[in-house]
Amino acid sequence: MCLICVQFKQDKLTIKEARQNLGELYLNMDKEHVHEVLKLIWQKEDEELLALSNKEDEELLALCDYGSD
């Protein structure tokens, strides 16, 4: 496992930092592992987007409930 994977899984790197590190190192990495790192990043992005979407949904429901009788 590479340093990007280890630190990213430990939440020591943000998505942006992981992408930057991968951009600097991908030429020296196995193509299959580059794909694995990208999958980790994409998964984290999906999780963050889902969490944001859920938060927005909750806020909209709270606004709707606020004005109802």
ChimeraX commands (.cxc) that place a marker at each C-alpha (Angstrom):
marker #1 position 0.00,0.00,0.00 radius 0.5
marker #1 position 1.34,3.42,-0.90 radius 0.5
marker #1 position 1.70,6.49,1.28 radius 0.5
marker #1 position -1.24,8.20,-0.43 radius 0.5
marker #1 position -3.53,5.28,0.41 radius 0.5
marker #1 position -2.37,5.03,4.00 radius 0.5
marker #1 position -2.72,8.72,4.76 radius 0.5
marker #1 position -5.97,9.09,2.84 radius 0.5
marker #1 position -7.58,6.16,4.67 radius 0.5
marker #1 position -6.47,7.71,7.97 radius 0.5
marker #1 position -8.07,11.04,6.94 radius 0.5
marker #1 position -4.68,12.73,7.04 radius 0.5
marker #1 position -5.12,13.87,3.43 radius 0.5
marker #1 position -8.05,15.73,1.94 radius 0.5
marker #1 position -9.45,14.72,-1.41 radius 0.5
marker #1 position -7.64,17.65,-2.99 radius 0.5
marker #1 position -4.31,16.70,-1.37 radius 0.5
marker #1 position -4.70,13.05,-2.41 radius 0.5
marker #1 position -5.36,14.12,-6.00 radius 0.5
marker #1 position -2.34,16.46,-5.95 radius 0.5
marker #1 position -0.07,13.74,-4.54 radius 0.5
marker #1 position -1.34,11.26,-7.09 radius 0.5
marker #1 position -0.70,13.80,-9.85 radius 0.5
marker #1 position 2.91,14.06,-8.74 radius 0.5
marker #1 position 3.52,10.32,-8.38 radius 0.5
marker #1 position 1.32,8.49,-10.88 radius 0.5
marker #1 position 4.05,8.13,-13.52 radius 0.5
marker #1 position 6.11,6.07,-11.06 radius 0.5
marker #1 position 3.19,3.90,-9.97 radius 0.5
marker #1 position 1.64,0.74,-11.35 radius 0.5
marker #1 position -1.38,1.64,-13.51 radius 0.5
marker #1 position -3.61,-0.74,-11.58 radius 0.5
marker #1 position -2.68,0.90,-8.30 radius 0.5
marker #1 position -3.32,4.36,-9.75 radius 0.5
marker #1 position -6.81,3.14,-10.57 radius 0.5
marker #1 position -7.24,1.81,-7.01 radius 0.5
marker #1 position -6.20,5.18,-5.56 radius 0.5
marker #1 position -8.65,6.94,-7.87 radius 0.5
marker #1 position -11.42,4.58,-6.75 radius 0.5
marker #1 position -10.68,5.49,-3.11 radius 0.5
marker #1 position -10.86,9.18,-3.97 radius 0.5
marker #1 position -14.08,8.75,-5.96 radius 0.5
marker #1 position -15.66,6.79,-3.11 radius 0.5
marker #1 position -14.80,9.55,-0.63 radius 0.5
marker #1 position -16.19,12.18,-3.02 radius 0.5
marker #1 position -19.43,10.19,-3.33 radius 0.5
marker #1 position -19.71,9.91,0.46 radius 0.5
marker #1 position -19.20,13.65,0.90 radius 0.5
marker #1 position -21.74,14.50,-1.80 radius 0.5
marker #1 position -24.29,12.15,-0.26 radius 0.5
marker #1 position -23.75,13.66,3.19 radius 0.5
marker #1 position -24.15,17.16,1.76 radius 0.5
marker #1 position -27.30,16.15,-0.10 radius 0.5
marker #1 position -28.78,14.60,3.06 radius 0.5
marker #1 position -27.99,17.74,5.05 radius 0.5
marker #1 position -29.67,19.93,2.42 radius 0.5
marker #1 position -32.72,17.63,2.44 radius 0.5
marker #1 position -32.97,17.91,6.23 radius 0.5
marker #1 position -32.70,21.70,6.06 radius 0.5
marker #1 position -35.46,21.88,3.44 radius 0.5
marker #1 position -37.72,19.65,5.53 radius 0.5
marker #1 position -37.10,21.83,8.57 radius 0.5
marker #1 position -38.09,24.91,6.57 radius 0.5
marker #1 position -41.27,23.22,5.36 radius 0.5
marker #1 position -42.18,22.11,8.90 radius 0.5
marker #1 position -41.52,25.57,10.28 radius 0.5
marker #1 position -44.44,27.15,8.47 radius 0.5
marker #1 position -46.94,24.30,8.78 radius 0.5
marker #1 position -49.77,24.08,11.26 radius 0.5
marker link #1:1,2 radius 0.2
marker link #1:2,3 radius 0.2
marker link #1:3,4 radius 0.2
marker link #1:4,5 radius 0.2
marker link #1:5,6 radius 0.2
marker link #1:6,7 radius 0.2
marker link #1:7,8 radius 0.2
marker link #1:8,9 radius 0.2
marker link #1:9,10 radius 0.2
marker link #1:10,11 radius 0.2
marker link #1:11,12 radius 0.2
marker link #1:12,13 radius 0.2
marker link #1:13,14 radius 0.2
marker link #1:14,15 radius 0.2
marker link #1:15,16 radius 0.2
marker link #1:16,17 radius 0.2
marker link #1:17,18 radius 0.2
marker link #1:18,19 radius 0.2
marker link #1:19,20 radius 0.2
marker link #1:20,21 radius 0.2
marker link #1:21,22 radius 0.2
marker link #1:22,23 radius 0.2
marker link #1:23,24 radius 0.2
marker link #1:24,25 radius 0.2
marker link #1:25,26 radius 0.2
marker link #1:26,27 radius 0.2
marker link #1:27,28 radius 0.2
marker link #1:28,29 radius 0.2
marker link #1:29,30 radius 0.2
marker link #1:30,31 radius 0.2
marker link #1:31,32 radius 0.2
marker link #1:32,33 radius 0.2
marker link #1:33,34 radius 0.2
marker link #1:34,35 radius 0.2
marker link #1:35,36 radius 0.2
marker link #1:36,37 radius 0.2
marker link #1:37,38 radius 0.2
marker link #1:38,39 radius 0.2
marker link #1:39,40 radius 0.2
marker link #1:40,41 radius 0.2
marker link #1:41,42 radius 0.2
marker link #1:42,43 radius 0.2
marker link #1:43,44 radius 0.2
marker link #1:44,45 radius 0.2
marker link #1:45,46 radius 0.2
marker link #1:46,47 radius 0.2
marker link #1:47,48 radius 0.2
marker link #1:48,49 radius 0.2
marker link #1:49,50 radius 0.2
marker link #1:50,51 radius 0.2
marker link #1:51,52 radius 0.2
marker link #1:52,53 radius 0.2
marker link #1:53,54 radius 0.2
marker link #1:54,55 radius 0.2
marker link #1:55,56 radius 0.2
marker link #1:56,57 radius 0.2
marker link #1:57,58 radius 0.2
marker link #1:58,59 radius 0.2
marker link #1:59,60 radius 0.2
marker link #1:60,61 radius 0.2
marker link #1:61,62 radius 0.2
marker link #1:62,63 radius 0.2
marker link #1:63,64 radius 0.2
marker link #1:64,65 radius 0.2
marker link #1:65,66 radius 0.2
marker link #1:66,67 radius 0.2
marker link #1:67,68 radius 0.2
marker link #1:68,69 radius 0.2
view
